[in-house]
Amino acid sequence: MEYYIADSAVFIMGSGIEPYRIITIPSVVNELKSSEAAMRFDLARESGARVEVPEDAFREKVMEIANKTKDCEELSSTDIDILAKALEYKGNSVLLTDDYAVQNVAKVLGLEVKPVAQKHIKDVLVWQKQCTGCRRKFDSGDVCPVCGSPLKKRRKRKI
């Protein structure tokens, strides 16, 4: 059976997926602020949706890939957990998310991704930081160690 690993967008926007095929994580439930999203989750849970904690080994693999693509600064703990849960079910699941950084890492991990309300990403990207002052390029950080100007995220290359 194919499962749907659900990010918060599934409950915020709604979906036509059979609830018994939905798996999510505890931190997604904590992100549901509106009463409508909470109600959608409660109805899905009563109809068979599951909440599972991802295994640490899968979280580590997600972080390894996120560090390579430089998406690690963009990913929240919830994003890492949802990717880890999708990786656990790889081959039997579709990850439902609108988050572009999550989609980027998911593509590198070989996960099937379906956006909920946004467009699907076209290319997998690797990011870097560029100084707004001296234009030097760095792998991470928020402030240029050379001139002290802010660093902006820029596309380094497509994979």
FENCORMO-V640368 format. One line per field, one symbol per residue. phi: phi as a letter, one per 30 degrees, with the letter a starting at -180 (. if undefined). burial: I if it has 16 or more other C-alpha atoms within 10 Angstrom, else O. A space follows every 50 residues. Layout:
BEGIN
phi=???
burial=???
END
This chain:
BEGIN
phi=.dccdcdeedddciaccdedccbbbeddddddcddddddddeddddcjdc cbcddedddddddedddddidedcdddddddddddddecejbbbdcacdd dddddedddicdbbddbcdddcbdcccbcbddccidcbdajcbdddcidd ccdbddacc
burial=OOIIIIIIIIIIOOOOOOIOIIIIIOIIIOIIOOOOIIOIIOOIIOOOII IOOIOOOIIOIIIOIIIOIIIIOOIOOIIIIIIIIIIIIIOOIIIIIIII IIIIIIIIIOIIIIIIOOOIIOOIIIIIIIIIOOOOIIOIOOIIOOOOIO IIIOOIOOO
END
